[in-house]
Amino acid sequence: MPPNSSKRTYDNFSMPNGNEAPSYPSPSKKSRVTSDSDSTPLWEMITGLQPLELSTILYNICSEDPSRADLVRSAYAARLVEERRRPPVNFDYISKDCWHTLNMKYKRLSASKQCDMMGDIGAVLRKSIKSVSEKAGPETRWETRRNALEVLRKISKSIMLCDERQIRHELMKDGCTLASFADAMLELAQGMSSEERERYKDEGLYEKLVELQTECEEWSINMPGLEDIYGVFDEDSEGDDEEEDEECQVTSGSYRPAQPLPKPASPPKRSHVFSVIELD
């Protein structure tokens, strides 16, 4: 009787659901992987690692050997010098693009159609925040970071004063768009030194930040992050006031104790900036 060639063996056995039985690598494959890595050039292995893996390995090496840490510090310092030598980045084109998207691109659409396009509008605004933030880190030039903060402020104002009522309403009330801009501006303000923030004030730019309160309806609800931004700038002013108080308490002679001077009244805290409509 001829052998039955259709008889299933262990090799061609199928699982009940029709899938073939899983195959497992033979023990010899592991040794082949090890031998392949041994023969791979070191540079190729380094470039094949993920950035986080490389950073972790380098950190561990520097922690064990201070001389290696000095190399990293030197390289980082050189990078900062190179960054500061580059021309400042101008982000004004991003502000103009956002203004066009808000006021012109969907102007001919009905209110319902504009609602349908809010996803695209939101994507443009989120991209603008990302583009500015990525290129205006703390290591970049002051002019770049100043322009970045100004552009984010301008886009925020464009949202508040958008000519298209439906688009403005959706963005003002979504609870995240203006908050995202406030978070990005707060990060830029915190990344500045106290001297840079003072310079920002001297150029009259901080006053424009404060004006956002008058442009934003119910700013404490729609854009509460503004208060945190103002707080960063106000901290510098409060520090200057404390230094002046200490100087006033210095005596002019050592033979007679100085009488304590009354502490000047601190300026009232800003609670709300009323709009022109509210004042009328």
Residue pairs with C-beta under 8 A, 6 or more apart in sequence:
8 14
13 20
13 21
14 20
14 21
15 21
37 45
46 54
49 57
58 72
61 68
62 68
62 69
62 72
63 69
79 139
80 139
83 139
83 140
83 141
84 139
84 140
84 141
86 141
88 141
88 143
88 144
88 147
89 135
89 136
89 140
89 144
89 147
89 148
90 147
91 131
91 132
91 135
91 136
91 147
91 148
91 151
92 147
92 151
94 128
94 131
94 132
94 151
94 155
95 128
95 151
95 154
95 155
95 158
97 124
97 128
98 124
98 125
98 128
98 155
98 158
99 154
99 155
99 158
101 121
101 124
101 125
102 121
102 158
102 159
102 162
102 163
102 164
102 167
102 168
103 158
103 162
103 163
103 164
106 113
106 114
106 117
106 121
106 164
106 167
107 163
107 164
109 117
111 165
111 166
114 164
114 166
114 167
114 170
115 166
115 170
118 167
118 170
118 171
121 167
121 171
122 171
122 174
122 177
125 155
125 159
125 171
125 177
125 180
125 181
126 180
128 151
128 155
129 152
129 180
129 181
129 184
132 148
132 151
132 152
132 184
133 148
133 184
133 187
133 188
135 144
135 148
136 144
136 145
136 147
136 148
136 188
137 191
138 145
138 191
142 192
142 196
142 199
145 188
145 191
145 192
145 196
146 196
146 200
146 203
146 205
148 188
149 185
149 188
149 189
149 200
149 205
150 205
150 208
152 181
152 184
152 185
152 188
153 185
153 208
153 209
153 212
155 181
156 178
156 181
156 182
156 185
156 212
156 223
157 212
157 215
159 168
159 171
159 172
159 177
159 178
159 181
160 168
160 172
160 212
160 215
160 216
160 217
161 168
161 215
162 168
162 171
171 177
171 178
172 178
172 216
172 217
172 222
173 222
178 216
178 222
178 223
178 225
179 223
179 224
179 225
181 223
182 223
182 224
182 225
182 226
182 228
182 229
183 225
185 209
185 225
185 229
186 225
186 228
186 229
186 232
189 197
189 229
189 232
189 233
190 232
192 200
194 236
194 239
197 206
197 232
197 233
197 236
198 236
200 206
200 233
201 233
206 233
209 226
209 229
209 230
209 233
210 230
210 273
212 219
212 223
212 226
213 219
213 226
213 272
213 273
214 273
214 274
214 275
214 276
216 222
216 223
216 226
217 275
219 226
220 227
220 272
230 270
241 266
245 263
245 264
248 261
249 258
249 260
249 261
250 258
251 257
251 258
252 258
